[in-house]
Amino acid sequence: MNRRRFLTLSTAASVAVLLSGCGFRLRGSESMPRLPALSLEGDDNSALAQQLRTRLQQLGTEVTSGAPWRVTLSTPSLQQRPIGTEGRASREHELTLSTSLSVQQRDTGAYALNDATVATSTRIRVSDDDLLNRETLFQEAQQTLTRQLAQRIIERLANLEALR
C-alpha cells in the first residue's frame, strides 16, 4: 500500500511541476472578460484562424460575418532558427510563429488595433540523424505554437479597452 501511495503522490507532484514549468495556470470563469461578436477576416482558413475561432466560441464569443468588430489576421509565419554549433548529436532549434492583427469597428471604421504583430516561440532539441522523428517534433511544436498564438490573440483582444 505504501508503494502505491508513493507512486500516486510522485506522479501528481511530477505533473504539477511539468504544468507549472510550461506556464499552465488555472483560470476561473471571471478571468476572461466577455468579448463582443467578432468577424474573422484576412487569412481565415489557416490553422491559426481555425484554432482562434474554436477558442473564441468555447469562451462564448459569437464569431459571424457582419459582426460589429472585424478581426483581420495575416498569414501566419513560422520561422526556424538553429541554435548552437553543428554537431553529431542533437541540435536545438528556436521556432517562432507570428501574425499581424488588426481590429476594426465595422460602423465607424476606427481601428482599436492596427497591424500589430503577435508572436510566440519555443525551443526544441532534435537529432538531424532521425528524419522521421524530426518532422514529428516540428509538427507537434507548430501545433503547440498555434494554440499558444491563438490564446495570445484572445488575451490581446480581451485587453482592448474599445471592446469592453
C-alpha positions as CSV (number, residue, x, y, z in Angstrom):
1,M,0.0,0.0,0.0
2,N,2.9,2.4,0.7
3,R,4.4,1.9,-2.7
4,R,1.1,2.6,-4.5
5,R,0.7,5.8,-2.4
6,F,4.2,6.9,-3.1
7,L,3.8,6.3,-6.8
8,T,0.5,8.3,-6.8
9,L,2.0,11.2,-4.9
10,S,5.2,11.3,-7.0
11,T,3.1,11.2,-10.2
12,A,0.9,14.0,-9.0
13,A,3.9,16.1,-8.0
14,S,5.6,15.4,-11.4
15,V,2.5,16.6,-13.2
16,A,2.3,19.7,-11.1
17,V,5.9,20.6,-11.8
18,L,5.6,20.0,-15.5
19,L,2.4,22.1,-15.8
20,S,3.9,25.0,-13.8
21,G,7.0,24.9,-15.9
22,C,5.1,25.3,-19.2
23,G,3.1,28.3,-17.9
24,F,-0.2,26.4,-17.2
25,R,-2.4,28.1,-14.7
26,L,-6.0,27.5,-13.7
27,R,-8.4,30.3,-14.7
28,G,-11.8,30.9,-13.3
29,S,-14.7,31.9,-15.5
30,E,-14.3,35.5,-14.3
31,S,-10.7,35.9,-15.6
32,M,-11.6,36.4,-19.2
33,P,-13.9,39.3,-19.9
34,R,-16.7,38.7,-22.4
35,L,-15.9,39.8,-25.9
36,P,-18.4,41.3,-28.3
37,A,-19.4,39.5,-31.5
38,L,-16.4,39.3,-33.9
39,S,-15.8,38.6,-37.6
40,L,-12.6,36.9,-38.6
41,E,-11.2,38.2,-41.9
42,G,-8.0,38.0,-43.8
43,D,-6.4,34.6,-43.8
44,D,-9.3,32.9,-42.1
45,N,-8.6,29.4,-43.4
46,S,-5.2,28.9,-41.7
47,A,-4.8,26.6,-38.8
48,L,-4.4,29.7,-36.6
49,A,-7.7,31.2,-37.7
50,Q,-9.5,27.9,-37.1
51,Q,-7.9,27.5,-33.7
52,L,-8.8,31.1,-32.8
53,R,-12.4,30.7,-34.0
54,T,-12.8,27.5,-32.0
55,R,-11.3,29.0,-28.8
56,L,-13.4,32.2,-29.1
57,Q,-16.6,30.1,-29.4
58,Q,-15.6,28.0,-26.4
59,L,-15.3,31.2,-24.5
60,G,-18.9,32.2,-25.5
61,T,-17.9,34.8,-28.2
62,E,-20.1,34.9,-31.3
63,V,-18.0,34.6,-34.5
64,T,-20.0,35.6,-37.5
65,S,-19.6,37.6,-40.7
66,G,-21.0,41.0,-40.4
67,A,-20.2,41.3,-36.7
68,P,-19.7,44.8,-35.3
69,W,-15.9,44.2,-34.9
70,R,-13.6,42.9,-37.6
71,V,-10.5,41.0,-36.6
72,T,-8.1,40.7,-39.6
73,L,-5.3,38.1,-39.5
74,S,-2.4,38.0,-41.8
75,T,-1.0,34.6,-43.0
76,P,0.9,33.1,-40.0
77,S,4.7,33.0,-40.5
78,L,6.8,30.2,-38.9
79,Q,10.5,30.9,-38.6
80,Q,13.0,28.3,-37.6
81,R,16.5,29.2,-36.3
82,P,19.1,26.6,-35.4
83,I,20.9,27.4,-32.2
84,G,24.5,26.5,-31.4
85,T,27.1,24.8,-33.5
86,E,26.5,21.8,-35.7
87,G,27.4,18.6,-34.0
88,R,27.0,14.9,-34.5
89,A,24.3,14.6,-31.9
90,S,21.2,16.7,-31.5
91,R,20.7,20.4,-32.1
92,E,18.4,23.0,-30.6
93,H,16.1,25.0,-32.8
94,E,14.1,28.0,-32.0
95,L,10.7,28.2,-33.6
96,T,8.7,31.4,-33.8
97,L,5.1,31.7,-35.1
98,S,3.8,35.2,-35.7
99,T,1.0,37.0,-37.4
100,S,-0.2,40.6,-37.7
101,L,-3.6,41.5,-36.3
102,S,-6.0,44.4,-36.9
103,V,-9.2,45.1,-35.0
104,Q,-11.6,47.5,-36.6
105,Q,-15.1,48.7,-35.7
106,R,-17.3,48.0,-38.7
107,D,-19.7,51.0,-38.3
108,T,-17.1,53.8,-37.8
109,G,-14.1,52.2,-39.5
110,A,-12.0,53.1,-36.4
111,Y,-9.1,50.8,-35.5
112,A,-8.7,49.6,-32.0
113,L,-5.6,47.8,-33.1
114,N,-3.8,48.3,-36.4
115,D,-1.3,45.8,-37.9
116,A,0.1,44.7,-34.5
117,T,2.4,41.8,-34.6
118,V,1.6,38.9,-32.2
119,A,4.2,36.1,-31.8
120,T,5.1,33.1,-29.7
121,S,8.2,31.0,-29.7
122,T,9.6,27.8,-28.3
123,R,12.8,25.7,-28.4
124,I,13.1,22.1,-29.3
125,R,16.0,19.7,-29.5
126,V,16.1,17.4,-32.4
127,S,18.5,14.9,-33.9
128,D,19.5,15.6,-37.6
129,D,20.0,11.8,-38.0
130,D,16.4,10.8,-37.2
131,L,14.5,12.5,-40.0
132,L,11.1,10.9,-39.2
133,N,11.1,11.8,-35.6
134,R,12.5,15.3,-36.5
135,E,9.4,16.0,-38.7
136,T,7.1,14.8,-36.0
137,L,8.7,17.0,-33.4
138,F,8.5,20.1,-35.7
139,Q,4.8,19.4,-36.4
140,E,4.0,19.0,-32.7
141,A,5.8,22.2,-31.9
142,Q,4.0,24.0,-34.6
143,Q,0.6,22.8,-33.4
144,T,1.5,23.9,-29.8
145,L,2.6,27.3,-31.1
146,T,-0.7,27.7,-33.0
147,R,-2.6,27.1,-29.8
148,Q,-0.4,29.5,-27.8
149,L,-0.7,32.2,-30.5
150,A,-4.5,31.9,-30.6
151,Q,-4.5,32.3,-26.8
152,R,-2.3,35.3,-27.0
153,I,-4.6,36.9,-29.6
154,I,-7.6,36.3,-27.3
155,E,-5.7,37.9,-24.4
156,R,-4.8,40.8,-26.6
157,L,-8.4,41.2,-27.6
158,A,-9.6,41.0,-24.0
159,N,-7.2,43.8,-23.0
160,L,-8.5,46.3,-25.6
161,E,-10.5,49.0,-23.9
162,A,-12.6,49.7,-27.0
163,L,-14.0,46.1,-27.0
164,R,-15.2,46.4,-23.4
